[in-house]
Amino acid sequence: MLISVEKIIGEAIDEASDDLRKLSAAIHDNPERAMKEYKASDLLCNYLISKGFSVERQVGGLETSFVASYTSPAGASGLCIGFCSEYDALPDIGHGCGHNLIAISGIAMFLGIARVLETCRVPGVVKLFGTPAEEDIGGKIKMLDKGVFEGTDVLMMLHPTAGYSGSWHSQCCLEMVVEYFGKSSHAAMAPWDGINAGSASVIALQILGVMREQLKPDWRTHGIITHGGSAPNVIPAYSRIEYTVRTSTERDLGILRKRVLRCFDAAALASGCTHKVTEAFAYLDNQDNPVLGSMYEELMYKQYKVPPVRGVGGSTDFGNLSKRFISLHGMFDQAGTGVPNHTVEFARDARTEEAHKRTIFAAKSTALIAGRCLVDVDFWNSVKHAHKQKHLQ
């Protein structure tokens, strides 16, 4: 049965490969930042509609989100398999995280499982969630809060990087915006009459820089001053910092958050400013299902004959989904060049034929795992048991 499922999935994805290559290139060549992915969303939705699938747009209150779905001819009483696509780009770099490939990998896996449901007459539903703004506001978190993923039994997605893994434990990530409010004055004629908000931001980053000496090895803090003043001869009355805090666990995130907030408080006190901290969103650490991840790594090793990577940093809003659902966030080696994410070189590699081939293979492998969940009761029971045990820890 598994051999036939593998064949069905392979044929379905191979038939779409040329179309997916064109979609990937079009998204890559027209990078759109978070919440502005209008062209990418339309391209993906229109393609799915052209193949006869039902597509609901603007779900969860997000303009560029969508959900495509297909129900087996045997009915919806079986599993509901969900896949995620991302398609937002980075500022300046473009698709330096390969989201053009994530976009088409989601479609490929969706097509593969839809074909299995159709051909094998296995009861069930497959859904593709178009999830915008992973690089910014965390579109999946917004959709999760709106109940968009409810009813899904398992969620899977793929992500390119330098190496592969089926057990990527991402970092928790908290985004903050810090604003300091002072008093303007002429910097030469009466600087003593001013309260320097620009200095407050500088002091804050200096304190945080010193604090790093006492941080745990897996803790990260980093940020930039986005507004420090408007003219050199005016004491700035306003400044703004965008800051990120990362840890490996949700518990540690709470601890580090308090320490960082005290640094911002101290800078306000030292400069005489008032300040405001806005916490934008928090990505939680990703926890792949160990049974799904093990099968994924076996398939990757069989293909590439190299071991999986461990200890890769970074954060994702998919981590929040992994806290609620059985999930797999499979990492695959984008082009075999060893280039890290969020670089111009990674963006360049994301458009290559080699990257496309590797994306297609990873999509076939992940769809095969999803197919096994559908047709192998013992395997699915082991997946559920592993999920329960992991979340009891």
LUMVO-896937 format. One line per 2 residues: number of its first residue (from 1); their letters; for each residue x, y, z of C-alpha. Coordinates in pm, whole numbers. Layout:
# LUMVO-896937
NUM> a> X,Y,Z ~ ...
This chain:
# LUMVO-896937
1> ml> 0,0,0 ~ 282,242,90
3> is> 455,178,-242 ~ 140,268,-434
5> ve> 93,579,-221 ~ 451,682,-294
7> ki> 393,633,-666 ~ 69,831,-660
9> ig> 232,1119,-475 ~ 538,1120,-699
11> ea> 333,1130,-1016 ~ 108,1408,-892
13> id> 400,1629,-789 ~ 606,1554,-1101
15> ea> 310,1653,-1320 ~ 298,1991,-1148
17> sd> 674,2048,-1123 ~ 711,2272,-1430
19> dl> 417,2488,-1320 ~ 557,2510,-968
21> rk> 895,2616,-1103 ~ 727,2905,-1286
23> ls> 532,3005,-974 ~ 849,2997,-764
25> aa> 1039,3214,-1012 ~ 754,3464,-1037
27> ih> 735,3500,-659 ~ 1114,3525,-634
29> dn> 1131,3794,-903 ~ 859,4002,-737
31> pe> 949,4001,-366 ~ 677,4140,-142
33> ra> 715,4217,226 ~ 487,4098,503
35> mk> 118,4177,460 ~ 187,4309,109
37> ey> 213,3970,-67 ~ -72,4048,-306
39> ka> 88,3915,-624 ~ 220,3599,-457
41> sd> -114,3523,-292 ~ -301,3576,-619
43> ll> -57,3356,-810 ~ -96,3069,-567
45> cn> -474,3100,-531 ~ -534,3130,-904
47> yl> -321,2825,-972 ~ -512,2616,-719
49> is> -846,2737,-854 ~ -734,2649,-1208
51> kg> -681,2292,-1086 ~ -1036,2275,-955
53> fs> -973,2323,-583 ~ -1184,2524,-344
55> ve> -1002,2833,-215 ~ -1112,3073,58
57> rq> -922,3402,67 ~ -854,3657,342
59> vg> -898,3412,628 ~ -825,3507,986
61> gl> -853,3875,904 ~ -537,3877,691
63> et> -569,4016,338 ~ -312,3789,176
65> sf> -397,3463,353 ~ -595,3174,208
67> va> -707,2817,267 ~ -739,2563,-14
69> sy> -914,2234,57 ~ -1006,1901,-96
71> ts> -1231,1632,51 ~ -1200,1266,-44
73> pa> -1480,1111,-253 ~ -1508,867,40
75> ga> -1601,1153,273 ~ -1437,1363,542
77> sg> -1449,1113,829 ~ -1074,1041,816
79> lc> -778,1260,905 ~ -751,1627,814
81> ig> -398,1684,685 ~ -276,2044,673
83> fc> 22,2198,495 ~ 153,2554,517
85> se> 293,2784,250 ~ 483,3106,317
87> yd> 556,3374,56 ~ 669,3698,221
89> al> 1012,3842,146 ~ 1277,4024,348
91> pd> 1348,4396,314 ~ 1639,4470,76
93> ig> 1741,4102,45 ~ 1423,3972,-119
95> hg> 1373,3597,-82 ~ 1677,3546,137
97> cg> 1486,3286,336 ~ 1359,3094,34
99> hn> 989,3156,89 ~ 929,3122,-284
101> li> 1028,2757,-233 ~ 815,2721,80
103> ai> 521,2851,-122 ~ 548,2583,-390
105> sg> 641,2305,-147 ~ 306,2355,24
107> ia> 122,2330,-306 ~ 321,2020,-406
109> mf> 239,1837,-82 ~ -125,1941,-107
111> lg> -148,1809,-463 ~ 15,1481,-364
113> ia> -225,1408,-78 ~ -527,1526,-278
115> rv> -433,1267,-541 ~ -401,997,-273
117> le> -748,1080,-137 ~ -894,1078,-485
119> tc> -724,760,-609 ~ -727,545,-296
121> rv> -1073,656,-182 ~ -939,704,170
123> pg> -1173,920,382 ~ -1017,1249,479
125> vv> -949,1612,400 ~ -636,1793,291
127> kl> -586,2166,339 ~ -324,2414,228
129> fg> -290,2718,452 ~ -147,3026,285
131> tp> 24,3200,578 ~ 158,3552,522
133> ae> 398,3765,723 ~ 618,3498,884
135> ed> 908,3742,879 ~ 718,4017,1057
137> ig> 394,3993,1256 ~ 360,3614,1264
139> gk> 67,3545,1032 ~ 20,3192,1163
141> ik> -27,3325,1516 ~ -301,3560,1394
143> ml> -467,3275,1207 ~ -431,3043,1506
145> dk> -600,3297,1732 ~ -889,3319,1485
147> gv> -937,2940,1483 ~ -833,2894,1119
149> fe> -642,2571,1192 ~ -909,2411,1411
151> gt> -1007,2058,1308 ~ -666,1982,1157
153> dv> -512,1656,1282 ~ -156,1721,1168
155> lm> 25,2022,1024 ~ 338,2008,812
157> ml> 560,2248,623 ~ 907,2268,473
159> hp> 1182,2526,499 ~ 1509,2558,306
161> ta> 1835,2613,491 ~ 2193,2480,484
163> gy> 2134,2116,576 ~ 1830,1909,668
165> sg> 1652,1823,993 ~ 1331,1666,1114
167> sw> 1389,1775,1473 ~ 1451,2147,1448
169> hs> 1400,2301,1791 ~ 1371,2669,1700
171> qc> 1415,2954,1941 ~ 1134,3144,2107
173> cl> 1130,3499,1980 ~ 979,3815,2127
175> em> 969,4138,1925 ~ 958,4472,2106
177> vv> 931,4834,2003 ~ 1073,5078,2258
179> ey> 1002,5452,2236 ~ 1173,5722,2443
181> fg> 1020,6065,2492 ~ 1232,6361,2591
183> ks> 1240,6735,2520 ~ 1391,6912,2221
185> sh> 1625,7206,2246 ~ 1897,7376,2041
187> aa> 2202,7153,2071 ~ 2446,7450,2067
189> ma> 2257,7740,2222 ~ 2073,7564,2508
191> pw> 2148,7190,2527 ~ 2086,7200,2903
193> dg> 1719,7272,2835 ~ 1676,6946,2643
195> in> 1612,6588,2748 ~ 1790,6368,2497
197> ag> 1575,6077,2381 ~ 1848,5977,2136
199> sa> 2087,5928,2425 ~ 1829,5709,2597
201> sv> 1833,5467,2304 ~ 2213,5465,2295
203> ia> 2231,5400,2670 ~ 1976,5117,2639
205> lq> 2179,4937,2372 ~ 2500,4986,2569
207> il> 2345,4835,2883 ~ 2208,4544,2682
209> gv> 2548,4492,2522 ~ 2713,4465,2863
211> mr> 2437,4233,2986 ~ 2519,3982,2709
213> eq> 2822,3866,2908 ~ 2582,3702,3156
215> lk> 2344,3546,2903 ~ 2310,3171,2857
217> pd> 2469,3027,2539 ~ 2130,2980,2371
219> wr> 1993,3326,2460 ~ 2006,3604,2204
221> th> 1923,3976,2213 ~ 1962,4208,1914
223> gi> 1811,4526,1782 ~ 1851,4858,1602
225> it> 1771,5224,1660 ~ 1519,5309,1389
227> hg> 1488,5675,1488 ~ 1752,5865,1681
229> gs> 1680,6224,1590 ~ 1614,6449,1291
231> ap> 1898,6703,1289 ~ 2241,6719,1455
233> nv> 2177,7063,1603 ~ 1852,6960,1776
235> ip> 1836,6760,2096 ~ 1610,6467,1997
237> ay> 1275,6462,2174 ~ 1195,6116,2040
239> sr> 1379,5793,1964 ~ 1272,5442,1876
241> ie> 1430,5096,1906 ~ 1319,4770,1746
243> yt> 1446,4484,1960 ~ 1436,4104,1953
245> vr> 1478,3859,2240 ~ 1534,3486,2176
247> ts> 1562,3179,2399 ~ 1524,2804,2355
249> te> 1224,2768,2586 ~ 911,2961,2671
251> rd> 1012,2967,3039 ~ 1350,3123,2963
253> lg> 1185,3379,2738 ~ 990,3508,3037
255> il> 1308,3536,3243 ~ 1510,3717,2976
257> rk> 1219,3945,2894 ~ 1218,4084,3247
259> rv> 1593,4150,3237 ~ 1569,4329,2903
261> lr> 1278,4544,3021 ~ 1484,4653,3323
263> cf> 1756,4772,3084 ~ 1507,4986,2897
265> da> 1379,5122,3230 ~ 1733,5207,3338
267> aa> 1803,5401,3018 ~ 1492,5610,3075
269> la> 1595,5679,3434 ~ 1952,5774,3338
271> sg> 1846,6008,3057 ~ 1545,6162,3227
273> ct> 1310,6042,2954 ~ 980,5867,2976
275> hk> 936,5554,2768 ~ 688,5306,2628
277> vt> 745,4940,2538 ~ 515,4767,2290
279> ea> 552,4388,2268 ~ 458,4301,1913
281> fa> 442,3921,1910 ~ 609,3611,2050
283> yl> 715,3308,1845 ~ 733,2993,2054
285> dn> 991,2717,2008 ~ 913,2462,1739
287> qd> 875,2101,1852 ~ 861,1846,1570
289> np> 680,1521,1631 ~ 966,1269,1684
291> vl> 802,989,1482 ~ 731,1215,1184
293> gs> 1074,1375,1216 ~ 1252,1042,1231
295> my> 1089,921,910 ~ 1171,1252,742
297> ee> 1538,1226,837 ~ 1553,865,716
299> lm> 1425,971,375 ~ 1667,1264,359
301> yk> 1963,1048,461 ~ 1875,786,202
303> qy> 1883,1056,-66 ~ 2185,1265,39
305> kv> 2397,1027,253 ~ 2489,1299,503
307> pp> 2367,1331,863 ~ 2107,1587,969
309> vr> 2214,1922,1109 ~ 2158,1999,1477
311> gv> 2149,2318,1680 ~ 2037,2550,1400
313> gg> 1914,2885,1535 ~ 1627,3101,1417
315> st> 1258,3133,1497 ~ 925,3068,1328
317> df> 558,3131,1394 ~ 505,2763,1310
319> gn> 643,2697,1659 ~ 317,2828,1803
321> ls> 128,2572,1594 ~ 355,2293,1718
323> kr> 237,2363,2073 ~ -121,2285,1973
325> fi> -102,2035,1688 ~ 88,1726,1582
327> sl> 340,1881,1348 ~ 652,1859,1134
329> hg> 861,2155,1022 ~ 1103,1979,789
331> mf> 1426,2159,704 ~ 1595,2076,374
333> dq> 1926,2173,220 ~ 1835,2439,-34
335> ag> 2121,2411,-281 ~ 2409,2226,-116
337> tg> 2622,2542,-106 ~ 2634,2587,272
339> vp> 2514,2947,242 ~ 2318,3067,550
341> nh> 1965,3209,543 ~ 1892,3582,530
343> tv> 2175,3661,290 ~ 2189,3786,-67
345> ef> 2363,3461,-164 ~ 2081,3251,-17
347> ar> 1829,3459,-213 ~ 2027,3396,-530
349> da> 2039,3020,-468 ~ 1663,3012,-401
351> rt> 1596,3072,-772 ~ 1822,2798,-906
353> ee> 1714,2475,-1069 ~ 1904,2283,-802
355> ah> 1697,2447,-528 ~ 1380,2357,-714
357> kr> 1482,1992,-747 ~ 1562,1970,-377
359> ti> 1231,2135,-288 ~ 1041,1883,-499
361> fa> 1220,1592,-334 ~ 1150,1727,15
363> ak> 785,1780,-77 ~ 751,1423,-205
365> st> 913,1291,113 ~ 690,1492,345
367> al> 377,1409,149 ~ 473,1041,177
369> ia> 487,1080,555 ~ 143,1243,549
371> gr> 18,964,325 ~ 140,707,571
373> cl> -57,884,844 ~ -366,838,627
375> vd> -329,469,542 ~ -122,314,824
377> vd> -323,304,1148 ~ -34,170,1357
379> fw> 195,445,1234 ~ -64,713,1308
381> ns> -118,573,1657 ~ 257,591,1722
383> vk> 258,953,1602 ~ -25,1041,1842
385> ha> 144,861,2130 ~ 471,1046,2069
387> hk> 285,1376,2060 ~ 118,1303,2391
389> qk> 442,1196,2558 ~ 634,1499,2432
391> hl> 379,1743,2566 ~ 371,1568,2903
393> q> 741,1643,2952
